[in-house]
Structure formats: structure tokens, C-alpha cells
Amino acid sequence: MPISVLFTRLRRFGQGIAQLGCLNAVLYHGDQALLWLSGGRCGLYKYHFLAQAIAAAPLCGGRGGKIAVRVFRQRAELPPDYPREDRILRQRYADGALSLAAFRRRAHGQGEELSGFLWLTFGAYQEDEVRARYLLASSQSCWDFDVWVAPSDRIGPCFARLWDEANAVLRARAVRWSCSRISAFNSASLRAHARIGTVRLGTAVFLYCGRWQWMFATLAPYVHLSHGAASFPRLVFDTSALVRPPARYRP
């Protein structure tokens, strides 16, 4: 291996430790090595499961006035350039999910562009990256997923504007907590959620190779071996006894 390549890889590993911590950096680079060695057949995911309290007060503090957020309750309402496959969108709506999308007005009155979105569902969520199903024990909780903000809007109020509107929707349904899973390798998303105050519910590592999948988690059933699409662990999240963390959002 050329010295220059070795130094580049060592530098990336050091950056990974700084961003993710030593263990997560090792797992991330292990995942990349497995993907490369197996031609994409093997790899791993590590997730943190979080719950955030539904805020009673706005997170933006008057900022983000140029960002409009709308609720989309059916596929036909979404803009034609929405960046998800039609098959996926139709399945989400068939499962009872709804989406909130943020739009920013373009300069000089040239219409608007999609700035970010998030999805909400109630009762249960079938994971779309690994084989797993997440169940909610309390009717006062929901599941949020596929939270996306355009790169140009990640420094700014878009994330908070989305959650201000989502909180309003959820308060109307008497929901007190929203649960989610965040990749342990996504430091930016973890920081964004930490700013609005979250409670850690657990952690899981999924290792897959071909049709085989192993799960190791801090939640029951703790260890699970799956050998096909019909076999997957069911993780239950109960928010009924959680204590609300202090509000501390900083845009």
C-alpha cells in the first residue's frame, strides 16, 4: 500500500474518532471494510434509539419566518420532485404515516424549494434498513423517521421549524413523546437531536451477511438471529415512565 494512501486512511480514522468516539469509529470502518471485502453482501448498522418530549413552546424563537411547513396526508399532495421513490411513498401512506415538509421561498419571488421533511407514524414502524419492527407501548407516543434537511439549510432554523409544526400536530393527538432511531455513525443528526433534548432508550447493532442477520441490543430480546424476510426482532419502546429533559434548543 502506498504511503500516501496509508496516511490518508489514518487521517480519516482519526477524524472518525474525533466525531464518533473510538468504538463507533472502529465499527464504522469495520462496516466499510466488510462492504468492500464482500462486494456489498455484508455490513453492519449501529443505532441509538431516542425519545424526545413534545415541546409546548416554539423552538425557533421567532426565527425561520421564510420557511413554510405543510402537512401531507396522502401521496397525491407531495410535490413531483419529492426525493423518495414512489413505491416507498405509497407504502408509507398505506401504513398510515404522514409527512411534514418545509419549503423556503426562492429569491426574487421565483417560487419555493424543498428545504426539509420528516415522517411520523403511530403504533409501530417496520425498519427499512435492517429487518426489525419497532412497537410503541403507549398511545401517547409516536415514531418519527426519515428526517431530512437540505445541505444548504442544515445550519439554520429549518430543523427547528419542522419540529415546531410536528409538535403542534402531535399535541393535537395528545402525543407526549416521539421516538426515533439514529445511526451511531451520523454525528450531525445526533447533535441536532441533542439540541432539542432527548432521552436514550437503548442501542442495537445489526450485522448482516447475505440473508443472515444478527442483532445485539440493550433491549429485549437482546440477541436475535434472522435468516429471511419473515424473521425479525420486535423491539418495544415504552415512554410512559420517562422524565422530560430540560428544553435547551440552540439553533
QUIZI-V832545 format. One record per backbone hydrogen bond with DSSP energy under -1.0 kcal/mol. CO is the residue of the C=O (numbers start at 1). NH is the residue of the N-H. Records with the same first field share a line. If there is no record, write none. Layout:
CO: NH ; NH
This chain:
2: 6
3: 7
4: 8
5: 9
6: 10
7: 11
8: 12
9: 13
10: 14
11: 15
12: 16
13: 17
14: 18
15: 19
16: 20
17: 21
21: 25
22: 26
23: 27
24: 28
25: 29
26: 30
27: 31
28: 32
29: 33
30: 34
31: 35
32: 36
33: 37
34: 38
35: 40
41: 210
43: 208
45: 206
46: 184
47: 204
48: 182
49: 201 ; 202
50: 180
51: 199
52: 178
60: 63
64: 67
66: 105
68: 103
70: 101
72: 99
74: 77
75: 78
79: 82
82: 84
85: 89
86: 90
87: 91
88: 92
89: 93
90: 94
91: 95
92: 97
93: 96
98: 120
99: 72
100: 118
101: 70
102: 115 ; 116
103: 68
104: 113
107: 110
109: 111
111: 106
113: 104
115: 150
116: 102
117: 148
118: 100
119: 145
120: 98
121: 143
123: 136
125: 134
132: 127
133: 235
134: 125
135: 237
138: 141
140: 176 ; 177
142: 179
143: 121
145: 119
148: 117
150: 153
151: 154
157: 161
158: 162
159: 163
160: 164
161: 165
162: 166
163: 167
164: 168
165: 169
166: 170
167: 171
168: 172
170: 175
171: 174
176: 54
177: 142
178: 52
179: 144
180: 50
182: 48
183: 186
186: 190
187: 191
188: 192
189: 193
190: 194
191: 195
199: 51
202: 49
203: 218
204: 47
205: 216
206: 45
207: 214
208: 43
209: 212
212: 209
213: 226
214: 207
215: 224
216: 205
219: 222
221: 223
222: 217
224: 215
226: 213
228: 231
233: 133
235: 135
237: 137
239: 242
